[in-house]
Amino acid sequence: MNLAVYDMAGKQVGSYEIDPAELAPRVSRQLLHDAVVMYQANARQGTQKTKTRGEVAGSTKKLYRQKGTGNARAGGRRSGTRRGGGHIFAKRPRDFGWRMPRKALQAAARMALASRIAEDEVKLVESITVESPKTAVVAGMLRALGVGEKTVLVTPEKHCPHFWKSARNIEGVSVSPVGDLNAWSILRPRSIVMTRAALDAFRAAAKTAVERGPVKRSAARPGSRGGKAAVKKEAT
């Protein structure tokens, strides 16, 4: 498929031919889901904490005798069923983070971008040049590209301090160099704006990853269990 290439003024200056299958021959929705859940879990702070009945203030003395008062039986005032008591299942600080294999995350990023390109949600610009921090310049570029009212991910080839400072004040706009892209950052916005050089770099990295293929299991070294078994089998 051909993607139109625009300049910062929104004028088409060329085209870019790319096959989404080149980045990812197939798109696994389960892998994308797992990757997004992982990134969201890693972003959780996990600093919540509530007090148990052993941590709140109050006496442990029984409030009144067990029988003869006409009230329901009750223990101390720290009980979780009473106002001011402790939480029955108190929350504790914890780490929600977990990790997926590195190659699985790289494959998820390629699948995510391939799906966005196939759905025509990626706009290419020839280059992004910002001489000094100017929010109006970036806002005007996004309006000219027709994505000014959407959440947008802008991806240059390398980090540019002037451009980052120009875009950080715009609500719904995030900036991430192509080397920092992941499945969550690609799938989260409604639209993506990439430079031609950034997409070239992503394609080159994807091609290298596809050529390498899955990790091959190394042969057993002599002295290990597999090595001894192999030597014994050859001897017999």
C-alpha positions in Angstrom: 0.0 0.0 0.0 1.0 3.6 -0.6 1.1 6.2 2.2 1.0 9.8 1.4 4.0 11.9 2.6 3.3 15.4 3.8 5.3 18.4 4.8 4.7 20.3 8.0 2.2 22.6 6.2 0.0 19.6 5.3 0.9 19.6 1.6 1.5 16.2 0.0 5.1 16.0 -1.3 5.4 12.3 -2.2 4.3 8.8 -1.4 5.8 5.9 0.6 5.2 2.2 -0.4 5.1 -0.3 2.4 3.5 -3.7 3.0 2.2 -4.2 6.6 3.0 -7.9 6.2 6.6 -6.9 6.0 6.6 -5.7 9.6 4.4 -8.6 10.8 3.1 -11.5 8.7 0.3 -11.9 11.1 -1.2 -10.0 14.0 -1.8 -11.8 17.2 -4.6 -10.1 19.2 -3.7 -12.3 22.2 0.0 -11.2 22.2 -1.1 -7.5 21.8 -3.5 -7.9 24.7 -0.8 -9.5 26.9 1.7 -6.8 26.1 -0.7 -4.0 26.9 -1.8 -5.6 30.2 1.9 -5.9 31.1 2.7 -2.2 30.4 -0.4 -1.1 32.3 0.5 -3.3 35.3 4.0 -2.0 35.3 2.7 1.6 35.4 0.7 0.9 38.7 2.3 2.5 41.7 1.1 -0.1 44.2 1.5 2.2 47.2 -2.0 1.9 48.6 -2.3 0.9 52.2 -5.1 0.6 54.8 -5.0 -0.4 58.4 -6.0 -3.7 59.9 -7.7 -4.0 63.2 -4.3 -4.4 64.8 -3.2 -1.0 63.6 -6.1 1.3 64.4 -6.5 3.0 67.7 -8.9 1.7 70.3 -9.2 -0.8 73.1 -9.5 -4.5 72.7 -11.9 -4.8 75.6 -15.3 -6.3 74.8 -17.8 -3.5 74.5 -20.5 -5.1 76.7 -21.3 -8.5 78.0 -22.3 -11.3 75.7 -25.9 -11.8 76.8 -28.7 -9.9 78.5 -28.4 -6.5 76.9 -30.8 -7.1 73.9 -28.0 -6.0 71.5 -26.2 -8.1 69.0 -23.1 -9.7 70.4 -20.0 -7.5 69.9 -16.3 -7.7 70.6 -13.8 -4.8 70.6 -14.3 -1.5 68.8 -11.5 -2.3 66.4 -13.7 -4.7 64.5 -13.9 -4.2 60.8 -17.7 -4.1 61.0 -17.7 -1.0 63.2 -17.1 2.6 62.3 -13.5 3.5 62.9 -12.4 -0.1 62.9 -9.8 -1.7 60.8 -10.2 -3.1 57.3 -11.0 -6.7 57.2 -9.0 -7.3 54.0 -6.5 -4.5 54.3 -4.6 -3.3 51.3 -0.8 -3.6 51.4 1.9 -2.0 49.2 2.8 -4.4 46.4 4.5 -4.6 43.1 2.1 -5.3 40.3 4.8 -5.5 37.6 5.8 -8.5 35.6 7.8 -9.0 32.4 7.3 -10.8 29.1 10.1 -12.1 26.9 12.0 -9.4 25.1 11.4 -10.9 21.6 7.7 -11.2 22.3 7.5 -7.5 23.2 9.4 -6.6 20.0 7.0 -8.7 18.0 4.1 -7.1 19.6 5.4 -3.6 18.7 5.8 -4.7 15.1 2.3 -6.2 15.0 0.8 -3.0 16.6 2.4 -0.7 14.0 1.5 -3.1 11.1 -2.2 -3.0 12.2 -2.2 0.8 12.5 -0.7 1.1 9.0 -3.2 -1.4 7.6 -6.1 0.6 9.1 -4.7 3.9 7.6 -4.1 5.5 11.0 -0.5 6.5 10.3 0.4 9.8 8.7 3.9 10.3 7.3 5.8 13.6 7.2 8.9 14.2 5.3 10.7 15.7 8.3 10.0 17.7 11.4 12.1 20.8 11.9 11.7 23.1 14.9 14.4 25.7 15.4 13.2 26.8 18.9 10.5 25.7 21.3 7.3 26.9 19.7 4.0 25.2 20.6 2.1 27.0 17.9 4.4 25.4 15.2 3.5 21.8 16.3 -0.1 22.7 16.9 -0.3 24.1 13.4 1.3 21.0 11.9 -1.2 18.7 13.6 -4.1 20.8 12.4 -2.8 20.8 8.8 -2.5 17.0 9.0 -6.1 16.7 10.2 -5.2 15.2 13.6 -5.5 18.3 15.7 -8.6 17.1 17.6 -7.3 13.6 18.3 -4.9 12.0 20.7 -1.7 11.7 18.7 1.7 10.0 18.9 4.4 11.9 17.1 7.4 9.7 16.3 10.6 11.3 15.0 13.7 9.3 14.3 15.7 10.8 17.2 14.9 12.8 20.3 14.7 16.5 19.5 14.6 18.8 22.7 13.1 21.7 20.8 10.3 19.6 19.3 9.6 17.8 22.6 9.3 21.1 24.5 7.0 22.4 21.7 4.6 19.4 21.9 4.5 18.8 25.7 2.0 21.6 26.3 -0.6 20.2 23.8 -3.2 18.0 25.4 -3.4 14.5 24.0 -0.1 14.7 22.2 2.8 12.4 23.1 6.3 12.3 21.6 8.4 9.1 21.4 11.4 8.5 19.3 11.2 5.4 17.1 13.7 3.5 19.4 11.3 3.9 22.4 8.1 2.6 20.7 6.3 -0.3 22.2 2.9 -1.9 21.6 1.1 0.2 24.3 2.4 3.5 23.0 1.5 2.6 19.5 -2.1 1.3 20.2 -3.0 4.0 22.7 -3.5 7.1 20.6 -6.2 7.6 17.9 -3.6 8.6 15.3 0.2 8.4 14.7 2.4 10.9 12.9 5.8 9.5 11.9 8.7 10.9 9.9 9.9 9.0 6.8 13.3 8.4 8.5 11.5 7.0 11.6 9.5 4.5 9.6 12.7 3.5 7.6 14.5 2.9 10.9 11.5 0.8 12.2 11.4 -1.3 9.0 15.2 -1.9 9.2 14.9 -3.1 12.8 11.9 -5.3 11.9 13.8 -6.8 8.9 16.8 -7.7 11.1 14.5 -9.3 13.7 12.7 -11.4 11.1 16.0 -12.5 9.5 17.3 -13.7 12.9 14.2 -15.7 13.5 13.5 -17.5 16.8 16.4 -18.3 19.1 17.9 -21.7 18.4 18.6 -24.0 21.2 22.4 -24.4 21.5 24.0 -27.8 21.3 24.7 -29.5 24.6 28.3 -28.9 25.9 30.4 -32.0 26.8 30.2 -32.5 30.5 26.6 -31.5 30.8 23.8 -34.0 31.1 22.9 -33.6 27.4 26.5 -33.8 26.3 27.2 -37.0 28.2 24.1 -38.6 26.8 25.1 -37.6 23.3 28.6 -39.0 23.7 27.3 -42.2 25.1 24.8 -42.6 22.2 27.6 -42.0 19.7 29.8 -44.6 21.4 27.2 -47.2 21.2 
